[in-house]
Amino acid sequence: MTTSIIYRGSLRCEALHLQSGTIIETDAPTDNKGKGERFSPTDLICVALATCIVTTMGMKAIDMDIDLTNTKMEVTKYMATDPVRRIGKIEIKLILPTTLKLDEKQMTIMQRVAETCPVKKSLHEDVVVVVEWG
């Protein structure tokens, strides 16, 4: 077991990562009966995707002697309702540090790594993922 989760009522959950002791609380979003005071479960999927992309890029960057420190990501989630409520689209703006100068080959490698991160490969094909490189 990696995580222990307790439903706290009022559409809130508390997830305990057993190895580190880190706790993440979730809340339903305001457009779905919640208070929107914490990440929603669907927000966490988007966060997982973005952090997986930059983490796998970071792994490859170490091998290539590239420092991705201070790379930023802006994530926008779009919900769909047809045929059921679900994540319809995730947009990620990936902003590399201005001091980082990647040549065309290095950029192609980083983009390829981003496209094949484990979370992206785990999402249903109906979820549209758009990564903008800035």
One Martini backbone bead per residue (centre of mass of N, CA, C, O) as a GRO file, in nm:
protein
  134
    1MET     BB    1   0.098   0.035   0.021
    2THR     BB    2   0.093   0.404  -0.036
    3THR     BB    3  -0.211   0.488   0.053
    4SER     BB    4  -0.420   0.672   0.284
    5ILE     BB    5  -0.779   0.715   0.298
    6ILE     BB    6  -1.003   0.979   0.415
    7TYR     BB    7  -1.328   1.054   0.471
    8ARG     BB    8  -1.442   1.378   0.613
    9GLY     BB    9  -1.653   1.504   0.465
   10SER     BB   10  -1.785   1.746   0.275
   11LEU     BB   11  -1.612   1.645   0.017
   12ARG     BB   12  -1.359   1.529   0.183
   13CYS     BB   13  -1.007   1.443   0.170
   14GLU     BB   14  -0.738   1.230   0.307
   15ALA     BB   15  -0.398   1.184   0.203
   16LEU     BB   16  -0.153   0.936   0.287
   17HIS     BB   17   0.185   0.913   0.255
   18LEU     BB   18   0.358   0.659   0.391
   19GLN     BB   19   0.665   0.720   0.337
   20SER     BB   20   0.652   1.052   0.413
   21GLY     BB   21   0.369   1.183   0.546
   22THR     BB   22   0.215   1.314   0.337
   23ILE     BB   23  -0.055   1.553   0.288
   24ILE     BB   24  -0.366   1.540   0.104
   25GLU     BB   25  -0.624   1.756   0.020
   26THR     BB   26  -0.967   1.738  -0.076
   27ASP     BB   27  -1.211   1.900  -0.298
   28ALA     BB   28  -1.478   1.998  -0.421
   29PRO     BB   29  -1.596   2.181  -0.655
   30THR     BB   30  -1.809   2.449  -0.703
   31ASP     BB   31  -1.941   2.300  -0.970
   32ASN     BB   32  -1.968   2.024  -0.750
   33LYS     BB   33  -2.067   2.093  -0.432
   34GLY     BB   34  -1.824   2.252  -0.338
   35LYS     BB   35  -1.570   2.479  -0.203
   36GLY     BB   36  -1.275   2.498  -0.333
   37GLU     BB   37  -1.026   2.470  -0.093
   38ARG     BB   38  -0.902   2.250  -0.278
   39PHE     BB   39  -0.800   2.018  -0.445
   40SER     BB   40  -0.914   1.831  -0.685
   41PRO     BB   41  -0.905   1.534  -0.829
   42THR     BB   42  -0.873   1.660  -1.119
   43ASP     BB   43  -0.641   1.845  -1.050
   44LEU     BB   44  -0.438   1.616  -0.977
   45ILE     BB   45  -0.414   1.506  -1.260
   46CYS     BB   46  -0.286   1.764  -1.379
   47VAL     BB   47  -0.048   1.773  -1.185
   48ALA     BB   48   0.063   1.496  -1.254
   49LEU     BB   49   0.124   1.556  -1.546
   50ALA     BB   50   0.316   1.799  -1.516
   51THR     BB   51   0.520   1.665  -1.316
   52CYS     BB   52   0.590   1.429  -1.502
   53ILE     BB   53   0.705   1.582  -1.734
   54VAL     BB   54   0.934   1.737  -1.574
   55THR     BB   55   1.063   1.486  -1.447
   56THR     BB   56   1.138   1.332  -1.708
   57MET     BB   57   1.303   1.563  -1.819
   58GLY     BB   58   1.503   1.572  -1.581
   59MET     BB   59   1.624   1.293  -1.629
   60LYS     BB   60   1.731   1.355  -1.914
   61ALA     BB   61   1.892   1.612  -1.842
   62ILE     BB   62   2.104   1.476  -1.672
   63ASP     BB   63   2.221   1.303  -1.910
   64MET     BB   64   2.269   1.600  -2.076
   65ASP     BB   65   2.361   1.836  -1.893
   66ILE     BB   66   2.083   1.972  -1.791
   67ASP     BB   67   1.920   2.261  -1.640
   68LEU     BB   68   1.570   2.286  -1.519
   69THR     BB   69   1.574   2.490  -1.324
   70ASN     BB   70   1.281   2.691  -1.308
   71THR     BB   71   1.071   2.551  -1.434
   72LYS     BB   72   0.751   2.623  -1.566
   73MET     BB   73   0.389   2.573  -1.497
   74GLU     BB   74   0.073   2.601  -1.666
   75VAL     BB   75  -0.259   2.499  -1.566
   76THR     BB   76  -0.549   2.384  -1.759
   77LYS     BB   77  -0.888   2.295  -1.697
   78TYR     BB   78  -1.135   2.100  -1.881
   79MET     BB   79  -1.463   2.031  -1.870
   80ALA     BB   80  -1.685   1.768  -1.932
   81THR     BB   81  -2.041   1.629  -2.007
   82ASP     BB   82  -1.993   1.446  -2.268
   83PRO     BB   83  -2.156   1.200  -2.133
   84VAL     BB   84  -1.971   1.284  -1.888
   85ARG     BB   85  -1.810   1.380  -1.623
   86ARG     BB   86  -1.491   1.523  -1.726
   87ILE     BB   87  -1.193   1.540  -1.862
   88GLY     BB   88  -1.123   1.708  -2.171
   89LYS     BB   89  -0.884   1.925  -2.099
   90ILE     BB   90  -0.522   1.992  -2.111
   91GLU     BB   91  -0.326   2.275  -2.034
   92ILE     BB   92   0.028   2.340  -2.098
   93LYS     BB   93   0.267   2.570  -1.983
   94LEU     BB   94   0.607   2.567  -2.076
   95ILE     BB   95   0.871   2.737  -1.889
   96LEU     BB   96   1.171   2.817  -1.964
   97PRO     BB   97   1.449   2.938  -1.886
   98THR     BB   98   1.614   3.210  -2.021
   99THR     BB   99   1.908   3.075  -1.970
  100LEU     BB  100   1.811   2.847  -2.148
  101LYS     BB  101   1.992   2.679  -2.420
  102LEU     BB  102   1.844   2.506  -2.672
  103ASP     BB  103   1.872   2.305  -2.911
  104GLU     BB  104   1.697   2.137  -3.143
  105LYS     BB  105   1.765   1.853  -3.037
  106GLN     BB  106   1.704   1.899  -2.736
  107MET     BB  107   1.409   1.988  -2.775
  108THR     BB  108   1.310   1.728  -2.909
  109ILE     BB  109   1.372   1.545  -2.672
  110MET     BB  110   1.196   1.687  -2.459
  111GLN     BB  111   0.928   1.656  -2.614
  112ARG     BB  112   0.931   1.347  -2.627
  113VAL     BB  113   0.933   1.298  -2.325
  114ALA     BB  114   0.668   1.448  -2.260
  115GLU     BB  115   0.485   1.255  -2.446
  116THR     BB  116   0.595   0.982  -2.255
  117CYS     BB  117   0.476   1.000  -1.999
  118PRO     BB  118   0.308   0.802  -1.777
  119VAL     BB  119   0.054   0.975  -1.739
  120LYS     BB  120  -0.015   1.027  -2.033
  121LYS     BB  121  -0.031   0.713  -2.099
  122SER     BB  122  -0.285   0.683  -1.880
  123LEU     BB  123  -0.468   0.839  -2.039
  124HIS     BB  124  -0.731   0.892  -2.203
  125GLU     BB  125  -0.786   0.961  -2.541
  126ASP     BB  126  -1.014   1.188  -2.480
  127VAL     BB  127  -0.787   1.347  -2.360
  128VAL     BB  128  -0.677   1.661  -2.411
  129VAL     BB  129  -0.333   1.746  -2.485
  130VAL     BB  130  -0.163   2.063  -2.430
  131VAL     BB  131   0.167   2.173  -2.520
  132GLU     BB  132   0.333   2.468  -2.440
  133TRP     BB  133   0.622   2.633  -2.555
  134GLY     BB  134   0.812   2.910  -2.369
   0.00000   0.00000   0.00000
